[in-house]
Every structure is written in C-alpha cells, then in structure tokens.
C-alpha cells in the first residue's frame, strides 16, 4: 500500500478536492499531489502553507454550512412547498 500524508488522509475523508486545497494554498494541484505522495520533500514552510490552506478550507466550509442551516431554518415546515424566486 502506498504511503500518504495525514493531509491526504484528511482531504479524502472529508472530500476536500485537490483543487480546493490548491486554491487556498496558492499552489498547483500537481504540487499538492506530489507532496501528499512523498514525491516532493516536505519542509516547514510547506507545512505552514498547507496548515493555513486547510484552515481556510475549514472556514469556507463552515460559512457554507451556516448559510445552509440558516436557509433550511427559513423553510423548515414548508420544505416541500413551491420555492419562491
């Protein structure tokens, strides 16, 4: 079995795409993939960059989930009624 980083494990478990993480980190999808598969040597600088990127993904997703929750509460009890434009 191929070794992977904890970052890849988290990313796969929580459906964080390479593109989503790459955008947050400001790097290419290929760079993240190479780091995750130990094809690029890890550095403290990369560790910090990817930590910040993962935290940004968490914040973005938290915001999206809160918006979904608020929108859901607005239609709770009328969920199957015709939606207003």
Residue pairs with C-beta under 8 A, 6 or more apart in sequence:
2 37
3 37
3 38
4 36
4 37
4 38
5 35
5 36
5 38
5 42
7 35
7 36
7 50
7 54
8 36
8 37
10 16
10 54
11 17
11 18
11 21
11 36
16 54
16 57
18 29
18 32
18 33
19 29
20 57
21 32
21 50
21 53
21 54
21 57
22 28
22 29
22 31
22 32
24 52
24 53
24 54
24 56
24 57
24 60
25 32
25 49
25 50
25 52
25 53
26 49
26 53
27 49
31 40
32 50
33 39
34 40
35 42
35 46
35 50
75 81
